[in-house]
Amino acid sequence: MNAIDVHILSSSYGEAFPNVLAEAMSCGTPCIITDVGDAALIVGETVWAIPPEDPEVLAGKISGAIEKMQKSEHWKKRKLAARKRIYENFRIRVILEAYVQEWREVCSQ
């Protein structure tokens, strides 16, 4: 993941939690996704989201990403935002704390 410039996940239907997005973003790799399953939840506002099964829009976003890569300061900020999104929302400690909190709420009912 460290060696690629942009990660593309072009699923046609929802995947529960596509780990590959978190893996790419953890490495600071910006992503282009189709808005299916939990993909949009994972990436937040850090990436390009497109509707599924629309190859023309996908091609346009890929071209746009290539243009943005040429602006190194912009691209550096995008890479940092991707990594920060995963660190703040999906690292093990955050997930564990959310899981424990959920169980506390369920058990107190």
Backbone atoms as SQL, in Angstrom:
CREATE TABLE atoms (id INTEGER PRIMARY KEY, chain TEXT, resi INTEGER, resn TEXT, atom TEXT, x REAL, y REAL, z REAL);
INSERT INTO atoms VALUES
  (1, 'A', 1, 'MET', 'N', 0.814, -1.202, 0.000),
  (2, 'A', 1, 'MET', 'CA', 0.000, 0.000, 0.000),
  (3, 'A', 1, 'MET', 'C', 0.855, 1.262, 0.000),
  (4, 'A', 2, 'ASN', 'N', 2.031, 1.183, 0.594),
  (5, 'A', 2, 'ASN', 'CA', 2.904, 2.363, 0.603),
  (6, 'A', 2, 'ASN', 'C', 3.390, 2.732, -0.787),
  (7, 'A', 3, 'ALA', 'N', 3.406, 1.774, -1.680),
  (8, 'A', 3, 'ALA', 'CA', 3.983, 2.008, -3.005),
  (9, 'A', 3, 'ALA', 'C', 2.991, 2.531, -4.036),
  (10, 'A', 4, 'ILE', 'N', 1.697, 2.525, -3.714),
  (11, 'A', 4, 'ILE', 'CA', 0.725, 2.985, -4.706),
  (12, 'A', 4, 'ILE', 'C', 0.345, 4.440, -4.452),
  (13, 'A', 5, 'ASP', 'N', -0.049, 5.119, -5.501),
  (14, 'A', 5, 'ASP', 'CA', -0.424, 6.528, -5.387),
  (15, 'A', 5, 'ASP', 'C', -1.865, 6.716, -4.941),
  (16, 'A', 6, 'VAL', 'N', -2.742, 5.873, -5.444),
  (17, 'A', 6, 'VAL', 'CA', -4.160, 5.970, -5.101),
  (18, 'A', 6, 'VAL', 'C', -4.746, 4.558, -5.116),
  (19, 'A', 7, 'HIS', 'N', -5.614, 4.294, -4.162),
  (20, 'A', 7, 'HIS', 'CA', -6.262, 2.988, -4.087),
  (21, 'A', 7, 'HIS', 'C', -7.685, 3.129, -4.624),
  (22, 'A', 8, 'ILE', 'N', -8.091, 2.199, -5.463),
  (23, 'A', 8, 'ILE', 'CA', -9.432, 2.241, -6.053),
  (24, 'A', 8, 'ILE', 'C', -10.206, 1.010, -5.623),
  (25, 'A', 9, 'LEU', 'N', -11.354, 1.231, -4.991),
  (26, 'A', 9, 'LEU', 'CA', -12.268, 0.148, -4.615),
  (27, 'A', 9, 'LEU', 'C', -13.569, 0.405, -5.362),
  (28, 'A', 10, 'SER', 'N', -13.778, -0.353, -6.418),
  (29, 'A', 10, 'SER', 'CA', -14.939, -0.106, -7.287),
  (30, 'A', 10, 'SER', 'C', -15.951, -1.243, -7.185),
  (31, 'A', 11, 'SER', 'N', -16.400, -1.523, -5.972),
  (32, 'A', 11, 'SER', 'CA', -17.374, -2.586, -5.762),
  (33, 'A', 11, 'SER', 'C', -18.738, -2.186, -6.318),
  (34, 'A', 12, 'SER', 'N', -19.481, -3.181, -6.763),
  (35, 'A', 12, 'SER', 'CA', -20.833, -2.932, -7.278),
  (36, 'A', 12, 'SER', 'C', -21.887, -3.028, -6.190),
  (37, 'A', 13, 'TYR', 'N', -21.581, -3.745, -5.130),
  (38, 'A', 13, 'TYR', 'CA', -22.527, -3.886, -4.026),
  (39, 'A', 13, 'TYR', 'C', -21.754, -3.876, -2.715),
  (40, 'A', 14, 'GLY', 'N', -22.467, -3.727, -1.627),
  (41, 'A', 14, 'GLY', 'CA', -21.859, -3.474, -0.328),
  (42, 'A', 14, 'GLY', 'C', -21.034, -4.592, 0.253),
  (43, 'A', 15, 'GLU', 'N', -19.890, -4.217, 0.760),
  (44, 'A', 15, 'GLU', 'CA', -19.057, -5.091, 1.564),
  (45, 'A', 15, 'GLU', 'C', -19.184, -4.571, 2.989),
  (46, 'A', 16, 'ALA', 'N', -19.351, -5.456, 3.948),
  (47, 'A', 16, 'ALA', 'CA', -19.600, -5.027, 5.325),
  (48, 'A', 16, 'ALA', 'C', -18.570, -4.000, 5.791),
  (49, 'A', 17, 'PHE', 'N', -17.317, -4.342, 5.802),
  (50, 'A', 17, 'PHE', 'CA', -16.257, -3.426, 6.209),
  (51, 'A', 17, 'PHE', 'C', -15.019, -3.781, 5.405),
  (52, 'A', 18, 'PRO', 'N', -14.840, -3.152, 4.260),
  (53, 'A', 18, 'PRO', 'CA', -13.693, -3.496, 3.425),
  (54, 'A', 18, 'PRO', 'C', -12.372, -3.048, 4.075),
  (55, 'A', 19, 'ASN', 'N', -11.722, -3.991, 4.747),
  (56, 'A', 19, 'ASN', 'CA', -10.467, -3.702, 5.456),
  (57, 'A', 19, 'ASN', 'C', -9.423, -3.057, 4.564),
  (58, 'A', 20, 'VAL', 'N', -9.460, -3.381, 3.292),
  (59, 'A', 20, 'VAL', 'CA', -8.444, -2.867, 2.375),
  (60, 'A', 20, 'VAL', 'C', -8.435, -1.338, 2.354),
  (61, 'A', 21, 'LEU', 'N', -9.563, -0.708, 2.576),
  (62, 'A', 21, 'LEU', 'CA', -9.593, 0.760, 2.622),
  (63, 'A', 21, 'LEU', 'C', -8.830, 1.277, 3.831),
  (64, 'A', 22, 'ALA', 'N', -9.093, 0.681, 4.990),
  (65, 'A', 22, 'ALA', 'CA', -8.380, 1.092, 6.204),
  (66, 'A', 22, 'ALA', 'C', -6.889, 0.827, 6.063),
  (67, 'A', 23, 'GLU', 'N', -6.535, -0.274, 5.443),
  (68, 'A', 23, 'GLU', 'CA', -5.119, -0.596, 5.231),
  (69, 'A', 23, 'GLU', 'C', -4.455, 0.453, 4.340),
  (70, 'A', 24, 'ALA', 'N', -5.107, 0.786, 3.247),
  (71, 'A', 24, 'ALA', 'CA', -4.541, 1.784, 2.335),
  (72, 'A', 24, 'ALA', 'C', -4.421, 3.140, 3.018),
  (73, 'A', 25, 'MET', 'N', -5.481, 3.551, 3.665),
  (74, 'A', 25, 'MET', 'CA', -5.484, 4.861, 4.296),
  (75, 'A', 25, 'MET', 'C', -4.490, 4.939, 5.453),
  (76, 'A', 26, 'SER', 'N', -4.291, 3.838, 6.167),
  (77, 'A', 26, 'SER', 'CA', -3.300, 3.807, 7.240),
  (78, 'A', 26, 'SER', 'C', -1.911, 4.095, 6.716),
  (79, 'A', 27, 'CYS', 'N', -1.678, 3.745, 5.481),
  (80, 'A', 27, 'CYS', 'CA', -0.392, 4.008, 4.834),
  (81, 'A', 27, 'CYS', 'C', -0.350, 5.393, 4.199),
  (82, 'A', 28, 'GLY', 'N', -1.426, 6.157, 4.347),
  (83, 'A', 28, 'GLY', 'CA', -1.478, 7.483, 3.743),
  (84, 'A', 28, 'GLY', 'C', -1.794, 7.447, 2.266),
  (85, 'A', 29, 'THR', 'N', -2.456, 6.390, 1.826),
  (86, 'A', 29, 'THR', 'CA', -2.808, 6.269, 0.417),
  (87, 'A', 29, 'THR', 'C', -4.236, 6.756, 0.208),
  (88, 'A', 30, 'PRO', 'N', -4.446, 7.833, -0.534),
  (89, 'A', 30, 'PRO', 'CA', -5.797, 8.300, -0.827),
  (90, 'A', 30, 'PRO', 'C', -6.573, 7.246, -1.621),
  (91, 'A', 31, 'CYS', 'N', -7.902, 7.300, -1.510),
  (92, 'A', 31, 'CYS', 'CA', -8.749, 6.283, -2.135),
  (93, 'A', 31, 'CYS', 'C', -9.841, 6.901, -2.992),
  (94, 'A', 32, 'ILE', 'N', -10.238, 6.134, -3.975),
  (95, 'A', 32, 'ILE', 'CA', -11.442, 6.402, -4.758),
  (96, 'A', 32, 'ILE', 'C', -12.335, 5.199, -4.507),
  (97, 'A', 33, 'ILE', 'N', -13.572, 5.451, -4.085),
  (98, 'A', 33, 'ILE', 'CA', -14.467, 4.349, -3.734),
  (99, 'A', 33, 'ILE', 'C', -15.810, 4.482, -4.425),
  (100, 'A', 34, 'THR', 'N', -16.484, 3.355, -4.555),
  (101, 'A', 34, 'THR', 'CA', -17.905, 3.397, -4.880),
  (102, 'A', 34, 'THR', 'C', -18.644, 3.427, -3.552),
  (103, 'A', 35, 'ASP', 'N', -19.706, 4.174, -3.498),
  (104, 'A', 35, 'ASP', 'CA', -20.452, 4.386, -2.258),
  (105, 'A', 35, 'ASP', 'C', -21.376, 3.201, -2.002),
  (106, 'A', 36, 'VAL', 'N', -20.785, 2.115, -1.517),
  (107, 'A', 36, 'VAL', 'CA', -21.530, 0.908, -1.184),
  (108, 'A', 36, 'VAL', 'C', -21.052, 0.396, 0.169),
  (109, 'A', 37, 'GLY', 'N', -21.921, -0.321, 0.872),
  (110, 'A', 37, 'GLY', 'CA', -21.545, -0.889, 2.159),
  (111, 'A', 37, 'GLY', 'C', -21.041, 0.177, 3.114),
  (112, 'A', 38, 'ASP', 'N', -20.006, -0.171, 3.860),
  (113, 'A', 38, 'ASP', 'CA', -19.423, 0.748, 4.834),
  (114, 'A', 38, 'ASP', 'C', -18.275, 1.575, 4.281),
  (115, 'A', 39, 'ALA', 'N', -18.058, 1.534, 2.995),
  (116, 'A', 39, 'ALA', 'CA', -16.917, 2.245, 2.410),
  (117, 'A', 39, 'ALA', 'C', -16.955, 3.732, 2.754),
  (118, 'A', 40, 'ALA', 'N', -18.089, 4.376, 2.589),
  (119, 'A', 40, 'ALA', 'CA', -18.182, 5.810, 2.866),
  (120, 'A', 40, 'ALA', 'C', -17.976, 6.106, 4.348),
  (121, 'A', 41, 'LEU', 'N', -18.430, 5.211, 5.212),
  (122, 'A', 41, 'LEU', 'CA', -18.214, 5.371, 6.649),
  (123, 'A', 41, 'LEU', 'C', -16.719, 5.362, 6.964),
  (124, 'A', 42, 'ILE', 'N', -15.997, 4.474, 6.347),
  (125, 'A', 42, 'ILE', 'CA', -14.559, 4.350, 6.603),
  (126, 'A', 42, 'ILE', 'C', -13.814, 5.587, 6.125),
  (127, 'A', 43, 'VAL', 'N', -14.070, 6.014, 4.927),
  (128, 'A', 43, 'VAL', 'CA', -13.257, 7.082, 4.328),
  (129, 'A', 43, 'VAL', 'C', -13.682, 8.486, 4.714),
  (130, 'A', 44, 'GLY', 'N', -14.928, 8.672, 5.129),
  (131, 'A', 44, 'GLY', 'CA', -15.383, 10.007, 5.495),
  (132, 'A', 44, 'GLY', 'C', -15.249, 10.977, 4.337),
  (133, 'A', 45, 'GLU', 'N', -14.748, 12.151, 4.623),
  (134, 'A', 45, 'GLU', 'CA', -14.601, 13.200, 3.610),
  (135, 'A', 45, 'GLU', 'C', -13.204, 13.236, 2.988),
  (136, 'A', 46, 'THR', 'N', -12.425, 12.184, 3.218),
  (137, 'A', 46, 'THR', 'CA', -11.024, 12.226, 2.791),
  (138, 'A', 46, 'THR', 'C', -10.792, 11.750, 1.368),
  (139, 'A', 47, 'VAL', 'N', -11.816, 11.234, 0.703),
  (140, 'A', 47, 'VAL', 'CA', -11.606, 10.600, -0.603),
  (141, 'A', 47, 'VAL', 'C', -12.659, 11.028, -1.609),
  (142, 'A', 48, 'TRP', 'N', -12.594, 10.391, -2.749),
  (143, 'A', 48, 'TRP', 'CA', -13.592, 10.586, -3.787),
  (144, 'A', 48, 'TRP', 'C', -14.546, 9.407, -3.741),
  (145, 'A', 49, 'ALA', 'N', -15.829, 9.671, -3.542),
  (146, 'A', 49, 'ALA', 'CA', -16.848, 8.623, -3.543),
  (147, 'A', 49, 'ALA', 'C', -17.723, 8.814, -4.779),
  (148, 'A', 50, 'ILE', 'N', -18.008, 7.714, -5.438),
  (149, 'A', 50, 'ILE', 'CA', -18.828, 7.763, -6.647),
  (150, 'A', 50, 'ILE', 'C', -19.925, 6.718, -6.544),
  (151, 'A', 51, 'PRO', 'N', -20.980, 6.846, -7.341),
  (152, 'A', 51, 'PRO', 'CA', -22.017, 5.815, -7.343),
  (153, 'A', 51, 'PRO', 'C', -21.479, 4.520, -7.951),
  (154, 'A', 52, 'PRO', 'N', -22.009, 3.384, -7.518),
  (155, 'A', 52, 'PRO', 'CA', -21.544, 2.108, -8.097),
  (156, 'A', 52, 'PRO', 'C', -21.964, 1.959, -9.554),
  (157, 'A', 53, 'GLU', 'N', -21.212, 1.148, -10.256),
  (158, 'A', 53, 'GLU', 'CA', -21.513, 0.787, -11.640),
  (159, 'A', 53, 'GLU', 'C', -21.630, 1.988, -12.576),
  (160, 'A', 54, 'ASP', 'N', -20.710, 2.922, -12.426),
  (161, 'A', 54, 'ASP', 'CA', -20.671, 4.089, -13.304),
  (162, 'A', 54, 'ASP', 'C', -19.227, 4.309, -13.754),
  (163, 'A', 55, 'PRO', 'N', -18.780, 3.541, -14.748),
  (164, 'A', 55, 'PRO', 'CA', -17.370, 3.589, -15.154),
  (165, 'A', 55, 'PRO', 'C', -16.918, 4.950, -15.670),
  (166, 'A', 56, 'GLU', 'N', -17.811, 5.718, -16.249),
  (167, 'A', 56, 'GLU', 'CA', -17.413, 7.029, -16.749),
  (168, 'A', 56, 'GLU', 'C', -17.069, 7.976, -15.603),
  (169, 'A', 57, 'VAL', 'N', -17.865, 7.948, -14.554),
  (170, 'A', 57, 'VAL', 'CA', -17.570, 8.788, -13.391),
  (171, 'A', 57, 'VAL', 'C', -16.284, 8.299, -12.727),
  (172, 'A', 58, 'LEU', 'N', -16.120, 6.994, -12.635),
  (173, 'A', 58, 'LEU', 'CA', -14.899, 6.429, -12.064),
  (174, 'A', 58, 'LEU', 'C', -13.665, 6.905, -12.841),
  (175, 'A', 59, 'ALA', 'N', -13.726, 6.824, -14.153),
  (176, 'A', 59, 'ALA', 'CA', -12.608, 7.270, -14.982),
  (177, 'A', 59, 'ALA', 'C', -12.317, 8.759, -14.749),
  (178, 'A', 60, 'GLY', 'N', -13.368, 9.548, -14.617),
  (179, 'A', 60, 'GLY', 'CA', -13.189, 10.974, -14.353),
  (180, 'A', 60, 'GLY', 'C', -12.517, 11.232, -13.018),
  (181, 'A', 61, 'LYS', 'N', -12.894, 10.474, -11.997),
  (182, 'A', 61, 'LYS', 'CA', -12.279, 10.647, -10.672),
  (183, 'A', 61, 'LYS', 'C', -10.819, 10.213, -10.687),
  (184, 'A', 62, 'ILE', 'N', -10.515, 9.157, -11.416),
  (185, 'A', 62, 'ILE', 'CA', -9.120, 8.723, -11.538),
  (186, 'A', 62, 'ILE', 'C', -8.298, 9.823, -12.212),
  (187, 'A', 63, 'SER', 'N', -8.829, 10.381, -13.290),
  (188, 'A', 63, 'SER', 'CA', -8.132, 11.489, -13.975),
  (189, 'A', 63, 'SER', 'C', -7.950, 12.672, -13.042),
  (190, 'A', 64, 'GLY', 'N', -8.992, 12.973, -12.276),
  (191, 'A', 64, 'GLY', 'CA', -8.903, 14.079, -11.323),
  (192, 'A', 64, 'GLY', 'C', -7.852, 13.823, -10.251),
  (193, 'A', 65, 'ALA', 'N', -7.776, 12.585, -9.790),
  (194, 'A', 65, 'ALA', 'CA', -6.770, 12.245, -8.785),
  (195, 'A', 65, 'ALA', 'C', -5.368, 12.417, -9.346),
  (196, 'A', 66, 'ILE', 'N', -5.172, 12.010, -10.579),
  (197, 'A', 66, 'ILE', 'CA', -3.862, 12.161, -11.213),
  (198, 'A', 66, 'ILE', 'C', -3.486, 13.640, -11.305),
  (199, 'A', 67, 'GLU', 'N', -4.453, 14.491, -11.633),
  (200, 'A', 67, 'GLU', 'CA', -4.189, 15.931, -11.681),
  (201, 'A', 67, 'GLU', 'C', -3.816, 16.464, -10.304),
  (202, 'A', 68, 'LYS', 'N', -4.531, 16.021, -9.279),
  (203, 'A', 68, 'LYS', 'CA', -4.263, 16.491, -7.917),
  (204, 'A', 68, 'LYS', 'C', -2.884, 16.042, -7.439),
  (205, 'A', 69, 'MET', 'N', -2.429, 14.870, -7.883),
  (206, 'A', 69, 'MET', 'CA', -1.096, 14.382, -7.496),
  (207, 'A', 69, 'MET', 'C', -0.004, 15.335, -7.941),
  (208, 'A', 70, 'GLN', 'N', -0.262, 16.059, -9.017),
  (209, 'A', 70, 'GLN', 'CA', 0.741, 16.991, -9.545),
  (210, 'A', 70, 'GLN', 'C', 0.938, 18.190, -8.614),
  (211, 'A', 71, 'LYS', 'N', -0.064, 18.449, -7.798),
  (212, 'A', 71, 'LYS', 'CA', 0.015, 19.546, -6.824),
  (213, 'A', 71, 'LYS', 'C', 0.485, 18.927, -5.510),
  (214, 'A', 72, 'SER', 'N', 1.785, 18.862, -5.326),
  (215, 'A', 72, 'SER', 'CA', 2.357, 18.069, -4.237),
  (216, 'A', 72, 'SER', 'C', 1.863, 18.489, -2.855),
  (217, 'A', 73, 'GLU', 'N', 1.683, 19.768, -2.603),
  (218, 'A', 73, 'GLU', 'CA', 1.222, 20.194, -1.278),
  (219, 'A', 73, 'GLU', 'C', -0.214, 19.713, -1.030),
  (220, 'A', 74, 'HIS', 'N', -1.065, 19.841, -2.035),
  (221, 'A', 74, 'HIS', 'CA', -2.443, 19.350, -1.918),
  (222, 'A', 74, 'HIS', 'C', -2.452, 17.843, -1.688),
  (223, 'A', 75, 'TRP', 'N', -1.638, 17.135, -2.444),
  (224, 'A', 75, 'TRP', 'CA', -1.608, 15.672, -2.342),
  (225, 'A', 75, 'TRP', 'C', -1.074, 15.241, -0.979),
  (226, 'A', 76, 'LYS', 'N', -0.082, 15.949, -0.457),
  (227, 'A', 76, 'LYS', 'CA', 0.459, 15.639, 0.867),
  (228, 'A', 76, 'LYS', 'C', -0.630, 15.794, 1.934),
  (229, 'A', 77, 'LYS', 'N', -1.428, 16.854, 1.835),
  (230, 'A', 77, 'LYS', 'CA', -2.521, 17.062, 2.791),
  (231, 'A', 77, 'LYS', 'C', -3.565, 15.954, 2.682),
  (232, 'A', 78, 'ARG', 'N', -3.865, 15.533, 1.466),
  (233, 'A', 78, 'ARG', 'CA', -4.843, 14.458, 1.260),
  (234, 'A', 78, 'ARG', 'C', -4.337, 13.148, 1.871),
  (235, 'A', 79, 'LYS', 'N', -3.065, 12.871, 1.708),
  (236, 'A', 79, 'LYS', 'CA', -2.468, 11.657, 2.264),
  (237, 'A', 79, 'LYS', 'C', -2.517, 11.687, 3.798),
  (238, 'A', 80, 'LEU', 'N', -2.169, 12.822, 4.366),
  (239, 'A', 80, 'LEU', 'CA', -2.207, 12.954, 5.821),
  (240, 'A', 80, 'LEU', 'C', -3.635, 12.840, 6.356),
  (241, 'A', 81, 'ALA', 'N', -4.593, 13.402, 5.637),
  (242, 'A', 81, 'ALA', 'CA', -5.998, 13.319, 6.067),
  (243, 'A', 81, 'ALA', 'C', -6.494, 11.878, 6.053),
  (244, 'A', 82, 'ALA', 'N', -6.075, 11.107, 5.060),
  (245, 'A', 82, 'ALA', 'CA', -6.474, 9.698, 4.999),
  (246, 'A', 82, 'ALA', 'C', -5.937, 8.948, 6.200),
  (247, 'A', 83, 'ARG', 'N', -4.669, 9.125, 6.484),
  (248, 'A', 83, 'ARG', 'CA', -4.056, 8.431, 7.624),
  (249, 'A', 83, 'ARG', 'C', -4.693, 8.875, 8.942),
  (250, 'A', 84, 'LYS', 'N', -4.910, 10.159, 9.092),
  (251, 'A', 84, 'LYS', 'CA', -5.507, 10.698, 10.320),
  (252, 'A', 84, 'LYS', 'C', -6.911, 10.137, 10.537),
  (253, 'A', 85, 'ARG', 'N', -7.688, 10.023, 9.464),
  (254, 'A', 85, 'ARG', 'CA', -9.052, 9.492, 9.565),
  (255, 'A', 85, 'ARG', 'C', -9.054, 8.088, 10.176),
  (256, 'A', 86, 'ILE', 'N', -8.154, 7.241, 9.728),
  (257, 'A', 86, 'ILE', 'CA', -8.092, 5.882, 10.255),
  (258, 'A', 86, 'ILE', 'C', -7.584, 5.894, 11.689),
  (259, 'A', 87, 'TYR', 'N', -6.556, 6.657, 11.954),
  (260, 'A', 87, 'TYR', 'CA', -5.992, 6.708, 13.302),
  (261, 'A', 87, 'TYR', 'C', -7.037, 7.184, 14.319),
  (262, 'A', 88, 'GLU', 'N', -7.784, 8.205, 13.985),
  (263, 'A', 88, 'GLU', 'CA', -8.746, 8.772, 14.934),
  (264, 'A', 88, 'GLU', 'C', -10.004, 7.930, 15.091),
  (265, 'A', 89, 'ASN', 'N', -10.367, 7.165, 14.080),
  (266, 'A', 89, 'ASN', 'CA', -11.653, 6.477, 14.123),
  (267, 'A', 89, 'ASN', 'C', -11.598, 4.954, 14.144),
  (268, 'A', 90, 'PHE', 'N', -10.515, 4.360, 13.687),
  (269, 'A', 90, 'PHE', 'CA', -10.525, 2.913, 13.507),
  (270, 'A', 90, 'PHE', 'C', -9.307, 2.183, 14.058),
  (271, 'A', 91, 'ARG', 'N', -8.462, 2.845, 14.825),
  (272, 'A', 91, 'ARG', 'CA', -7.359, 2.094, 15.431),
  (273, 'A', 91, 'ARG', 'C', -7.935, 1.191, 16.528),
  (274, 'A', 92, 'ILE', 'N', -7.189, 0.197, 16.915),
  (275, 'A', 92, 'ILE', 'CA', -7.685, -0.839, 17.826),
  (276, 'A', 92, 'ILE', 'C', -8.229, -0.244, 19.120),
  (277, 'A', 93, 'ARG', 'N', -7.532, 0.686, 19.733),
  (278, 'A', 93, 'ARG', 'CA', -7.997, 1.247, 21.005),
  (279, 'A', 93, 'ARG', 'C', -9.368, 1.909, 20.841),
  (280, 'A', 94, 'VAL', 'N', -9.570, 2.661, 19.778),
  (281, 'A', 94, 'VAL', 'CA', -10.852, 3.333, 19.537),
  (282, 'A', 94, 'VAL', 'C', -11.961, 2.302, 19.342),
  (283, 'A', 95, 'ILE', 'N', -11.695, 1.276, 18.555),
  (284, 'A', 95, 'ILE', 'CA', -12.694, 0.233, 18.309),
  (285, 'A', 95, 'ILE', 'C', -13.008, -0.512, 19.601),
  (286, 'A', 96, 'LEU', 'N', -11.986, -0.845, 20.382),
  (287, 'A', 96, 'LEU', 'CA', -12.186, -1.553, 21.644),
  (288, 'A', 96, 'LEU', 'C', -13.032, -0.734, 22.607),
  (289, 'A', 97, 'GLU', 'N', -12.721, 0.547, 22.732),
  (290, 'A', 97, 'GLU', 'CA', -13.495, 1.411, 23.629),
  (291, 'A', 97, 'GLU', 'C', -14.952, 1.519, 23.179),
  (292, 'A', 98, 'ALA', 'N', -15.188, 1.626, 21.892),
  (293, 'A', 98, 'ALA', 'CA', -16.562, 1.689, 21.377),
  (294, 'A', 98, 'ALA', 'C', -17.296, 0.375, 21.646),
  (295, 'A', 99, 'TYR', 'N', -16.611, -0.729, 21.477),
  (296, 'A', 99, 'TYR', 'CA', -17.199, -2.050, 21.718),
  (297, 'A', 99, 'TYR', 'C', -17.585, -2.201, 23.192),
  (298, 'A', 100, 'VAL', 'N', -16.682, -1.845, 24.085),
  (299, 'A', 100, 'VAL', 'CA', -16.958, -1.942, 25.519),
  (300, 'A', 100, 'VAL', 'C', -18.122, -1.032, 25.893),
  (301, 'A', 101, 'GLN', 'N', -18.129, 0.182, 25.380),
  (302, 'A', 101, 'GLN', 'CA', -19.215, 1.117, 25.678),
  (303, 'A', 101, 'GLN', 'C', -20.559, 0.573, 25.197),
  (304, 'A', 102, 'GLU', 'N', -20.569, -0.006, 24.016),
  (305, 'A', 102, 'GLU', 'CA', -21.810, -0.581, 23.482),
  (306, 'A', 102, 'GLU', 'C', -22.318, -1.691, 24.391),
  (307, 'A', 103, 'TRP', 'N', -21.423, -2.558, 24.839),
  (308, 'A', 103, 'TRP', 'CA', -21.835, -3.645, 25.724),
  (309, 'A', 103, 'TRP', 'C', -22.310, -3.125, 27.068),
  (310, 'A', 104, 'ARG', 'N', -21.699, -2.081, 27.574),
  (311, 'A', 104, 'ARG', 'CA', -22.157, -1.486, 28.848),
  (312, 'A', 104, 'ARG', 'C', -23.590, -0.990, 28.693),
  (313, 'A', 105, 'GLU', 'N', -23.867, -0.339, 27.571),
  (314, 'A', 105, 'GLU', 'CA', -25.219, 0.175, 27.340),
  (315, 'A', 105, 'GLU', 'C', -26.224, -0.975, 27.201),
  (316, 'A', 106, 'VAL', 'N', -25.863, -2.005, 26.492),
  (317, 'A', 106, 'VAL', 'CA', -26.754, -3.151, 26.300),
  (318, 'A', 106, 'VAL', 'C', -27.011, -3.843, 27.645),
  (319, 'A', 107, 'CYS', 'N', -25.984, -4.024, 28.430),
  (320, 'A', 107, 'CYS', 'CA', -26.116, -4.744, 29.703),
  (321, 'A', 107, 'CYS', 'C', -26.842, -3.922, 30.758),
  (322, 'A', 108, 'SER', 'N', -26.853, -2.609, 30.632),
  (323, 'A', 108, 'SER', 'CA', -27.526, -1.779, 31.628),
  (324, 'A', 108, 'SER', 'C', -29.027, -1.651, 31.368),
  (325, 'A', 109, 'GLN', 'N', -29.482, -2.146, 30.249),
  (326, 'A', 109, 'GLN', 'CA', -30.908, -2.029, 29.914),
  (327, 'A', 109, 'GLN', 'C', -31.727, -3.106, 30.579);
